């Protein structure tokens, strides 16, 4: 991704930057866990 595109894209996000894998890693892990009783 070139710097111009990254700056344009990041300016449109809530974080003001391009996301990293660690930003969503825990959420994805929690969705994959089977914590349902029974």
PDBQT receptor file of N, H, CA, C and O in Angstrom, charges set to zero:
ATOM      1  N   UNK A   1       0.867  -1.169   0.000  1.00  0.00    +0.000 N 
ATOM      2  CA  UNK A   1       0.000   0.000   0.000  1.00  0.00    +0.000 C 
ATOM      3  C   UNK A   1       0.909   1.225   0.000  1.00  0.00    +0.000 C 
ATOM      4  O   UNK A   1       1.814   1.331   0.827  1.00  0.00    +0.000 OA
ATOM      5  N   UNK A   2       0.669   2.136  -0.916  1.00  0.00    +0.000 N 
ATOM      6  H   UNK A   2      -0.067   2.049  -1.587  1.00  0.00    +0.000 HD
ATOM      7  CA  UNK A   2       1.545   3.303  -0.949  1.00  0.00    +0.000 C 
ATOM      8  C   UNK A   2       1.112   4.328   0.100  1.00  0.00    +0.000 C 
ATOM      9  O   UNK A   2      -0.008   4.272   0.607  1.00  0.00    +0.000 OA
ATOM     10  N   UNK A   3       1.990   5.244   0.415  1.00  0.00    +0.000 N 
ATOM     11  H   UNK A   3       2.901   5.290   0.004  1.00  0.00    +0.000 HD
ATOM     12  CA  UNK A   3       1.767   6.198   1.501  1.00  0.00    +0.000 C 
ATOM     13  C   UNK A   3       0.563   7.102   1.272  1.00  0.00    +0.000 C 
ATOM     14  O   UNK A   3      -0.148   7.427   2.222  1.00  0.00    +0.000 OA
ATOM     15  N   UNK A   4       0.323   7.513   0.039  1.00  0.00    +0.000 N 
ATOM     16  H   UNK A   4       0.901   7.249  -0.733  1.00  0.00    +0.000 HD
ATOM     17  CA  UNK A   4      -0.804   8.403  -0.256  1.00  0.00    +0.000 C 
ATOM     18  C   UNK A   4      -2.124   7.676  -0.016  1.00  0.00    +0.000 C 
ATOM     19  O   UNK A   4      -3.023   8.210   0.634  1.00  0.00    +0.000 OA
ATOM     20  N   UNK A   5      -2.237   6.462  -0.539  1.00  0.00    +0.000 N 
ATOM     21  H   UNK A   5      -1.507   6.028  -1.067  1.00  0.00    +0.000 HD
ATOM     22  CA  UNK A   5      -3.461   5.689  -0.342  1.00  0.00    +0.000 C 
ATOM     23  C   UNK A   5      -3.684   5.401   1.133  1.00  0.00    +0.000 C 
ATOM     24  O   UNK A   5      -4.807   5.519   1.623  1.00  0.00    +0.000 OA
ATOM     25  N   UNK A   6      -2.630   5.024   1.847  1.00  0.00    +0.000 N 
ATOM     26  H   UNK A   6      -1.718   4.927   1.449  1.00  0.00    +0.000 HD
ATOM     27  CA  UNK A   6      -2.752   4.723   3.275  1.00  0.00    +0.000 C 
ATOM     28  C   UNK A   6      -3.227   5.944   4.049  1.00  0.00    +0.000 C 
ATOM     29  O   UNK A   6      -4.072   5.810   4.934  1.00  0.00    +0.000 OA
ATOM     30  N   UNK A   7      -2.715   7.120   3.745  1.00  0.00    +0.000 N 
ATOM     31  H   UNK A   7      -2.029   7.229   3.026  1.00  0.00    +0.000 HD
ATOM     32  CA  UNK A   7      -3.131   8.351   4.420  1.00  0.00    +0.000 C 
ATOM     33  C   UNK A   7      -4.594   8.665   4.122  1.00  0.00    +0.000 C 
ATOM     34  O   UNK A   7      -5.334   9.056   5.024  1.00  0.00    +0.000 OA
ATOM     35  N   UNK A   8      -5.016   8.503   2.884  1.00  0.00    +0.000 N 
ATOM     36  H   UNK A   8      -4.414   8.186   2.151  1.00  0.00    +0.000 HD
ATOM     37  CA  UNK A   8      -6.417   8.742   2.528  1.00  0.00    +0.000 C 
ATOM     38  C   UNK A   8      -7.341   7.755   3.234  1.00  0.00    +0.000 C 
ATOM     39  O   UNK A   8      -8.379   8.143   3.770  1.00  0.00    +0.000 OA
ATOM     40  N   UNK A   9      -6.966   6.503   3.233  1.00  0.00    +0.000 N 
ATOM     41  H   UNK A   9      -6.123   6.188   2.798  1.00  0.00    +0.000 HD
ATOM     42  CA  UNK A   9      -7.770   5.466   3.865  1.00  0.00    +0.000 C 
ATOM     43  C   UNK A   9      -7.825   5.661   5.378  1.00  0.00    +0.000 C 
ATOM     44  O   UNK A   9      -8.897   5.566   5.975  1.00  0.00    +0.000 OA
ATOM     45  N   UNK A  10      -6.682   5.931   6.000  1.00  0.00    +0.000 N 
ATOM     46  H   UNK A  10      -5.811   6.007   5.514  1.00  0.00    +0.000 HD
ATOM     47  CA  UNK A  10      -6.620   6.108   7.449  1.00  0.00    +0.000 C 
ATOM     48  C   UNK A  10      -7.454   7.299   7.896  1.00  0.00    +0.000 C 
ATOM     49  O   UNK A  10      -8.038   7.271   8.979  1.00  0.00    +0.000 OA
ATOM     50  N   UNK A  11      -7.517   8.333   7.087  1.00  0.00    +0.000 N 
ATOM     51  H   UNK A  11      -7.042   8.355   6.207  1.00  0.00    +0.000 HD
ATOM     52  CA  UNK A  11      -8.304   9.507   7.434  1.00  0.00    +0.000 C 
ATOM     53  C   UNK A  11      -9.795   9.242   7.488  1.00  0.00    +0.000 C 
ATOM     54  O   UNK A  11     -10.549  10.050   8.031  1.00  0.00    +0.000 OA
ATOM     55  N   UNK A  12     -10.228   8.123   6.934  1.00  0.00    +0.000 N 
ATOM     56  H   UNK A  12      -9.616   7.467   6.494  1.00  0.00    +0.000 HD
ATOM     57  CA  UNK A  12     -11.644   7.774   6.919  1.00  0.00    +0.000 C 
ATOM     58  C   UNK A  12     -12.014   6.758   7.993  1.00  0.00    +0.000 C 
ATOM     59  O   UNK A  12     -13.155   6.298   8.031  1.00  0.00    +0.000 OA
ATOM     60  N   UNK A  13     -11.080   6.399   8.861  1.00  0.00    +0.000 N 
ATOM     61  H   UNK A  13     -10.153   6.772   8.830  1.00  0.00    +0.000 HD
ATOM     62  CA  UNK A  13     -11.354   5.405   9.892  1.00  0.00    +0.000 C 
ATOM     63  C   UNK A  13     -11.490   6.063  11.251  1.00  0.00    +0.000 C 
ATOM     64  O   UNK A  13     -11.003   7.170  11.477  1.00  0.00    +0.000 OA
ATOM     65  N   UNK A  14     -12.162   5.359  12.155  1.00  0.00    +0.000 N 
ATOM     66  H   UNK A  14     -12.558   4.459  11.972  1.00  0.00    +0.000 HD
ATOM     67  CA  UNK A  14     -12.358   5.879  13.509  1.00  0.00    +0.000 C 
ATOM     68  C   UNK A  14     -11.032   6.013  14.260  1.00  0.00    +0.000 C 
ATOM     69  O   UNK A  14     -10.865   6.926  15.068  1.00  0.00    +0.000 OA
ATOM     70  N   UNK A  15     -10.100   5.115  13.997  1.00  0.00    +0.000 N 
ATOM     71  H   UNK A  15     -10.236   4.373  13.340  1.00  0.00    +0.000 HD
ATOM     72  CA  UNK A  15      -8.806   5.154  14.676  1.00  0.00    +0.000 C 
ATOM     73  C   UNK A  15      -7.870   6.197  14.087  1.00  0.00    +0.000 C 
ATOM     74  O   UNK A  15      -6.892   6.591  14.722  1.00  0.00    +0.000 OA
ATOM     75  N   UNK A  16      -8.169   6.643  12.877  1.00  0.00    +0.000 N 
ATOM     76  H   UNK A  16      -8.964   6.323  12.361  1.00  0.00    +0.000 HD
ATOM     77  CA  UNK A  16      -7.289   7.586  12.205  1.00  0.00    +0.000 C 
ATOM     78  C   UNK A  16      -6.025   6.936  11.682  1.00  0.00    +0.000 C 
ATOM     79  O   UNK A  16      -5.041   7.612  11.381  1.00  0.00    +0.000 OA
ATOM     80  N   UNK A  17      -6.062   5.612  11.578  1.00  0.00    +0.000 N 
ATOM     81  H   UNK A  17      -6.861   5.063  11.823  1.00  0.00    +0.000 HD
ATOM     82  CA  UNK A  17      -4.924   4.861  11.054  1.00  0.00    +0.000 C 
ATOM     83  C   UNK A  17      -5.435   3.552  10.481  1.00  0.00    +0.000 C 
ATOM     84  O   UNK A  17      -6.587   3.175  10.699  1.00  0.00    +0.000 OA
ATOM     85  N   UNK A  18      -4.586   2.872   9.757  1.00  0.00    +0.000 N 
ATOM     86  H   UNK A  18      -3.651   3.178   9.579  1.00  0.00    +0.000 HD
ATOM     87  CA  UNK A  18      -4.929   1.564   9.216  1.00  0.00    +0.000 C 
ATOM     88  C   UNK A  18      -4.825   0.551  10.344  1.00  0.00    +0.000 C 
ATOM     89  O   UNK A  18      -3.866   0.572  11.116  1.00  0.00    +0.000 OA
ATOM     90  N   UNK A  19      -5.796  -0.326  10.441  1.00  0.00    +0.000 N 
ATOM     91  H   UNK A  19      -6.575  -0.343   9.814  1.00  0.00    +0.000 HD
ATOM     92  CA  UNK A  19      -5.818  -1.315  11.513  1.00  0.00    +0.000 C 
ATOM     93  C   UNK A  19      -4.697  -2.330  11.410  1.00  0.00    +0.000 C 
ATOM     94  O   UNK A  19      -4.174  -2.605  10.331  1.00  0.00    +0.000 OA
ATOM     95  N   UNK A  20      -4.346  -2.873  12.550  1.00  0.00    +0.000 N 
ATOM     96  H   UNK A  20      -4.771  -2.650  13.427  1.00  0.00    +0.000 HD
ATOM     97  CA  UNK A  20      -3.327  -3.908  12.654  1.00  0.00    +0.000 C 
ATOM     98  C   UNK A  20      -3.996  -5.203  13.114  1.00  0.00    +0.000 C 
ATOM     99  O   UNK A  20      -5.079  -5.154  13.697  1.00  0.00    +0.000 OA
ATOM    100  N   UNK A  21      -3.381  -6.352  12.868  1.00  0.00    +0.000 N 
ATOM    101  H   UNK A  21      -2.502  -6.392  12.394  1.00  0.00    +0.000 HD
ATOM    102  CA  UNK A  21      -3.976  -7.611  13.317  1.00  0.00    +0.000 C 
ATOM    103  C   UNK A  21      -4.278  -7.638  14.814  1.00  0.00    +0.000 C 
ATOM    104  O   UNK A  21      -5.285  -8.216  15.224  1.00  0.00    +0.000 OA
ATOM    105  N   UNK A  22      -3.435  -7.030  15.628  1.00  0.00    +0.000 N 
ATOM    106  H   UNK A  22      -2.617  -6.560  15.295  1.00  0.00    +0.000 HD
ATOM    107  CA  UNK A  22      -3.680  -7.010  17.071  1.00  0.00    +0.000 C 
ATOM    108  C   UNK A  22      -4.928  -6.221  17.442  1.00  0.00    +0.000 C 
ATOM    109  O   UNK A  22      -5.483  -6.427  18.521  1.00  0.00    +0.000 OA
ATOM    110  N   UNK A  23      -5.378  -5.328  16.576  1.00  0.00    +0.000 N 
ATOM    111  H   UNK A  23      -4.927  -5.161  15.699  1.00  0.00    +0.000 HD
ATOM    112  CA  UNK A  23      -6.578  -4.551  16.856  1.00  0.00    +0.000 C 
ATOM    113  C   UNK A  23      -7.820  -5.433  16.916  1.00  0.00    +0.000 C 
ATOM    114  O   UNK A  23      -8.759  -5.127  17.650  1.00  0.00    +0.000 OA
ATOM    115  N   UNK A  24      -7.835  -6.500  16.167  1.00  0.00    +0.000 N 
ATOM    116  H   UNK A  24      -7.072  -6.748  15.570  1.00  0.00    +0.000 HD
ATOM    117  CA  UNK A  24      -9.020  -7.355  16.106  1.00  0.00    +0.000 C 
ATOM    118  C   UNK A  24      -8.771  -8.781  16.585  1.00  0.00    +0.000 C 
ATOM    119  O   UNK A  24      -9.707  -9.578  16.657  1.00  0.00    +0.000 OA
ATOM    120  N   UNK A  25      -7.550  -9.107  16.908  1.00  0.00    +0.000 N 
ATOM    121  H   UNK A  25      -6.790  -8.460  16.850  1.00  0.00    +0.000 HD
ATOM    122  CA  UNK A  25      -7.198 -10.477  17.284  1.00  0.00    +0.000 C 
ATOM    123  C   UNK A  25      -7.987 -11.023  18.449  1.00  0.00    +0.000 C 
ATOM    124  O   UNK A  25      -8.487 -12.145  18.374  1.00  0.00    +0.000 OA
ATOM    125  N   UNK A  26      -8.114 -10.269  19.525  1.00  0.00    +0.000 N 
ATOM    126  H   UNK A  26      -7.707  -9.357  19.586  1.00  0.00    +0.000 HD
ATOM    127  CA  UNK A  26      -8.853 -10.755  20.697  1.00  0.00    +0.000 C 
ATOM    128  C   UNK A  26     -10.333 -10.924  20.395  1.00  0.00    +0.000 C 
ATOM    129  O   UNK A  26     -10.953 -11.881  20.860  1.00  0.00    +0.000 OA
ATOM    130  N   UNK A  27     -10.902 -10.017  19.630  1.00  0.00    +0.000 N 
ATOM    131  H   UNK A  27     -10.398  -9.240  19.253  1.00  0.00    +0.000 HD
ATOM    132  CA  UNK A  27     -12.310 -10.131  19.284  1.00  0.00    +0.000 C 
ATOM    133  C   UNK A  27     -12.554 -11.399  18.468  1.00  0.00    +0.000 C 
ATOM    134  O   UNK A  27     -13.512 -12.129  18.723  1.00  0.00    +0.000 OA
ATOM    135  N   UNK A  28     -11.703 -11.656  17.503  1.00  0.00    +0.000 N 
ATOM    136  H   UNK A  28     -10.925 -11.063  17.295  1.00  0.00    +0.000 HD
ATOM    137  CA  UNK A  28     -11.858 -12.858  16.682  1.00  0.00    +0.000 C 
ATOM    138  C   UNK A  28     -11.709 -14.106  17.543  1.00  0.00    +0.000 C 
ATOM    139  O   UNK A  28     -12.474 -15.058  17.389  1.00  0.00    +0.000 OA
ATOM    140  N   UNK A  29     -10.742 -14.112  18.438  1.00  0.00    +0.000 N 
ATOM    141  H   UNK A  29     -10.120 -13.338  18.563  1.00  0.00    +0.000 HD
ATOM    142  CA  UNK A  29     -10.545 -15.259  19.322  1.00  0.00    +0.000 C 
ATOM    143  C   UNK A  29     -11.773 -15.493  20.189  1.00  0.00    +0.000 C 
ATOM    144  O   UNK A  29     -12.171 -16.641  20.388  1.00  0.00    +0.000 OA
ATOM    145  N   UNK A  30     -12.378 -14.435  20.709  1.00  0.00    +0.000 N 
ATOM    146  H   UNK A  30     -12.054 -13.502  20.547  1.00  0.00    +0.000 HD
ATOM    147  CA  UNK A  30     -13.562 -14.602  21.554  1.00  0.00    +0.000 C 
ATOM    148  C   UNK A  30     -14.741 -15.134  20.746  1.00  0.00    +0.000 C 
ATOM    149  O   UNK A  30     -15.559 -15.885  21.277  1.00  0.00    +0.000 OA
ATOM    150  N   UNK A  31     -14.840 -14.761  19.482  1.00  0.00    +0.000 N 
ATOM    151  H   UNK A  31     -14.176 -14.150  19.051  1.00  0.00    +0.000 HD
ATOM    152  CA  UNK A  31     -15.914 -15.288  18.642  1.00  0.00    +0.000 C 
ATOM    153  C   UNK A  31     -15.715 -16.771  18.336  1.00  0.00    +0.000 C 
ATOM    154  O   UNK A  31     -16.685 -17.500  18.128  1.00  0.00    +0.000 OA
ATOM    155  N   UNK A  32     -14.480 -17.211  18.310  1.00  0.00    +0.000 N 
ATOM    156  H   UNK A  32     -13.691 -16.619  18.479  1.00  0.00    +0.000 HD
ATOM    157  CA  UNK A  32     -14.188 -18.603  17.990  1.00  0.00    +0.000 C 
ATOM    158  C   UNK A  32     -14.298 -19.530  19.195  1.00  0.00    +0.000 C 
ATOM    159  O   UNK A  32     -14.420 -20.743  19.026  1.00  0.00    +0.000 OA
ATOM    160  N   UNK A  33     -14.258 -18.981  20.408  1.00  0.00    +0.000 N 
ATOM    161  H   UNK A  33     -14.159 -17.996  20.546  1.00  0.00    +0.000 HD
ATOM    162  CA  UNK A  33     -14.357 -19.803  21.610  1.00  0.00    +0.000 C 
ATOM    163  C   UNK A  33     -15.788 -20.279  21.799  1.00  0.00    +0.000 C 
ATOM    164  O   UNK A  33     -16.733 -19.530  21.550  1.00  0.00    +0.000 OA
ATOM    165  N   UNK A  34     -15.948 -21.493  22.227  1.00  0.00    +0.000 N 
ATOM    166  H   UNK A  34     -15.181 -22.101  22.429  1.00  0.00    +0.000 HD
ATOM    167  CA  UNK A  34     -17.275 -22.036  22.505  1.00  0.00    +0.000 C 
ATOM    168  C   UNK A  34     -17.502 -21.988  24.008  1.00  0.00    +0.000 C 
ATOM    169  O   UNK A  34     -17.163 -22.934  24.719  1.00  0.00    +0.000 OA
ATOM    170  N   UNK A  35     -18.070 -20.897  24.493  1.00  0.00    +0.000 N 
ATOM    171  H   UNK A  35     -18.345 -20.128  23.916  1.00  0.00    +0.000 HD
ATOM    172  CA  UNK A  35     -18.327 -20.716  25.918  1.00  0.00    +0.000 C 
ATOM    173  C   UNK A  35     -19.780 -20.995  26.288  1.00  0.00    +0.000 C 
ATOM    174  O   UNK A  35     -20.211 -20.649  27.388  1.00  0.00    +0.000 OA
ATOM    175  N   UNK A  36     -20.530 -21.607  25.398  1.00  0.00    +0.000 N 
ATOM    176  H   UNK A  36     -20.180 -21.888  24.505  1.00  0.00    +0.000 HD
ATOM    177  CA  UNK A  36     -21.936 -21.857  25.688  1.00  0.00    +0.000 C 
ATOM    178  C   UNK A  36     -22.075 -23.014  26.661  1.00  0.00    +0.000 C 
ATOM    179  O   UNK A  36     -21.397 -24.031  26.517  1.00  0.00    +0.000 OA
ATOM    180  N   UNK A  37     -22.954 -22.870  27.658  1.00  0.00    +0.000 N 
ATOM    181  H   UNK A  37     -23.505 -22.044  27.775  1.00  0.00    +0.000 HD
ATOM    182  CA  UNK A  37     -23.143 -23.955  28.632  1.00  0.00    +0.000 C 
ATOM    183  C   UNK A  37     -23.836 -25.167  28.002  1.00  0.00    +0.000 C 
ATOM    184  O   UNK A  37     -24.638 -25.039  27.077  1.00  0.00    +0.000 OA
ATOM    185  N   UNK A  38     -23.503 -26.333  28.528  1.00  0.00    +0.000 N 
ATOM    186  H   UNK A  38     -22.851 -26.437  29.279  1.00  0.00    +0.000 HD
ATOM    187  CA  UNK A  38     -24.223 -27.538  28.152  1.00  0.00    +0.000 C 
ATOM    188  C   UNK A  38     -23.618 -28.252  27.049  1.00  0.00    +0.000 C 
ATOM    189  O   UNK A  38     -24.130 -29.292  26.632  1.00  0.00    +0.000 OA
TER     190      UNK A  38
